Amino acid sequence: MTWAYLPVLNTLLQVFATIGIGGLCGVTGVLKPDEFVPQAVRFVFYVALPCLVTKGIGVGIDFYAEENIWSYIVAFLILRAIALILAVLSVLFTNCREKRRRESIGHVAVLWLTLTWISTVIMGVPISSAVFGNPKLGQKYGILAGISSFIFQLPLQLMFLECHTAEEHAGANLVHAQEQAETGKSSVNVTIQVTPDSSMVPALQNAHNQSDGNAAAIKEDDDTKWWSLVQHGEHISSARLWGKIGLRILRNPVLWGIFCGFFLSLTTAGKYLRCPSESCIEGLSWIASTLTWLGQTVSPVSLF
């Protein structure tokens, strides 16, 4: 008799082997991380993950099916919320211990993803199959657990990452503006020393104007530093910044994958792509097959 948890062990070994081969390729120079990693991230973000989400929600899930156990879905949603709270508390604790703002919302997003992705998306199906003793039930409950991710976690995850990007961009602009301000101050001193009295006033006026402009740039960038955690002890928001973040989220390909998935499922159009089934249109089965093919590359490419 085969051990019920052998598929779980095989999946774990598969995960570690993929990570190890990726690390080995980077160390030996078979692949150059500086060139490969950015391209791989773009592929996952713009192609593979939207395909995975669209297939998972639109074709793999029938929201009107009676076999959907919504209490099970809600239970996983609660677990994801608990994982989010733990991630926030971990970042807050780190910042309090360091007595300065060391980690930000980007670290919350990474911790939250780490606590939930492998445990449900990668390991969920083999664990469920072992527990229920039936691969079909394992697949079913794995998909049901994934619904909570598509509804709750993925949209929030995108918002966190976009906010982190906006904050990093604002921080870079702030440092640049501060460097310009310091350069302007040093140029004032040089101008005073080498400029004759007749031309000193215009030179000082120009330096003063430049300094004012740099100060305004610093203030403007400082207003966008909304994620403060322990540094300022309060939540700072900017309507302009939130507007930019909202536009970036709306242009996000993963979010469009979620929209397409919900459209296919709620309009019941997805059932015509779900093969084999009674309502399947054989001539359209290539659509779901292609989405599945590309979507299955998300985890291995990311781990690699």
Disulfide bonds with the S-S distance in Angstrom:
Cys275-Cys280 1.56
